[in-house]
Amino acid sequence: MADRLLAAPASQDRHVELNDMQRALLHLPQPQREALILVGAGGFAYEEAAEICNVAVGTIKSRVARGRVALETLLTEGQLPSRRDSLPNPGGKSALDTIMGEVDDLSRDR
């Protein structure tokens, strides 16, 4: 889903969907969120993401798979917490800028 949203042309609907994606990512366990951000948004290969996270390739694949299922559930079954319950977006950045900033932070010095 992240791949489709990040590659889609900009529109108001896509902006809302990307904001929802960012909020959903915040509700995943940190290891799943990192794996999804590196592989899904960052475009890193599983092997590269495993090296960045200092875990086995199978661990990254598992985290990505479980994270995708969890994201799908949050986004399609109405389980995403309301916007007011989510963390604020620091500096008023767009969801895309925030997600890509996380890619940079995770992959820095690797």
Secondary structure, DSSP 8 states (H G I E B T S, - for coil): -HHHHHHS---HHHHHHHHHHHHHHHTS-HHHHHHHIIIIIS---HHHHHHHHTS-HHHHHHHHHHHHHHHHHHHHTT-S--GGGS---GGG--HHHHHHHHHHHHHTT-
